Amino acid sequence: MKAVIDRFEGTLAVVLVGSEEIQLYVPKDELPAEAVEGSWLTIGFALDQQGEQRQRQKIQNLLDKLKHKYE
């Protein structure tokens, strides 16, 4: 997916994503150091299986806590 840096607002970059130019606010420190207004970016996604497992465990712990509360 392609995106372009439209402008900077304080510590955020306003990035226009895709052909519909959906605005995405991204912290400057998440962008390449050499990125400037008008820079084109490639955006990708990757699964975070460890993060997903941690979140599932957190939810399970909360459910267990609720279940024990009403026993």
C-alpha positions in Angstrom: 0.0 0.0 0.0 1.3 3.4 -0.9 1.1 6.7 1.1 2.4 10.2 1.0 3.4 12.6 3.8 1.1 15.5 3.3 2.3 17.7 6.2 3.6 17.8 9.7 1.6 19.1 12.7 3.8 19.3 15.7 5.1 15.9 16.5 2.7 14.2 14.0 2.9 13.6 10.3 -0.4 13.7 8.4 -0.1 10.8 5.9 -2.5 10.3 3.0 -3.0 6.6 2.5 -4.1 4.8 -0.7 -6.0 6.2 -3.7 -8.7 7.6 -1.5 -6.1 9.5 0.5 -7.4 8.5 3.9 -5.7 10.7 6.6 -3.5 8.9 9.1 -1.7 10.7 11.9 1.7 9.1 12.6 4.2 10.1 15.2 7.3 11.6 13.4 9.6 9.2 15.3 7.9 6.3 13.7 8.9 7.5 10.2 12.3 7.2 8.5 14.6 10.0 9.7 15.0 11.3 6.2 11.2 11.6 5.5 9.9 15.0 4.6 6.6 16.5 3.3 6.0 14.9 -0.1 7.9 11.7 0.7 6.2 8.5 -0.5 6.0 5.6 1.8 5.2 1.9 1.4 2.9 0.6 4.2 2.7 -3.1 5.1 1.1 -5.3 7.7 2.4 -8.3 9.6 0.8 -10.6 12.1 2.1 -10.3 15.7 1.4 -13.8 17.0 3.1 -13.2 20.3 1.1 -10.0 20.9 -2.1 -11.8 20.0 -1.3 -14.6 22.4 -0.6 -12.1 25.2 -3.9 -10.3 24.5 -5.8 -13.6 24.5 -4.2 -14.6 27.9 -5.1 -11.2 29.3 -8.7 -11.6 28.3 -8.8 -15.1 29.7 -7.4 -13.9 33.0 -10.1 -11.2 33.2 -12.8 -13.8 32.4 -11.5 -16.1 35.0 -11.4 -13.3 37.6 -15.1 -12.4 36.8 -16.1 -16.1 37.0 -14.5 -16.5 40.4 -16.1 -13.3 41.7 -19.6 -14.6 41.2 -19.0 -18.2 42.4 
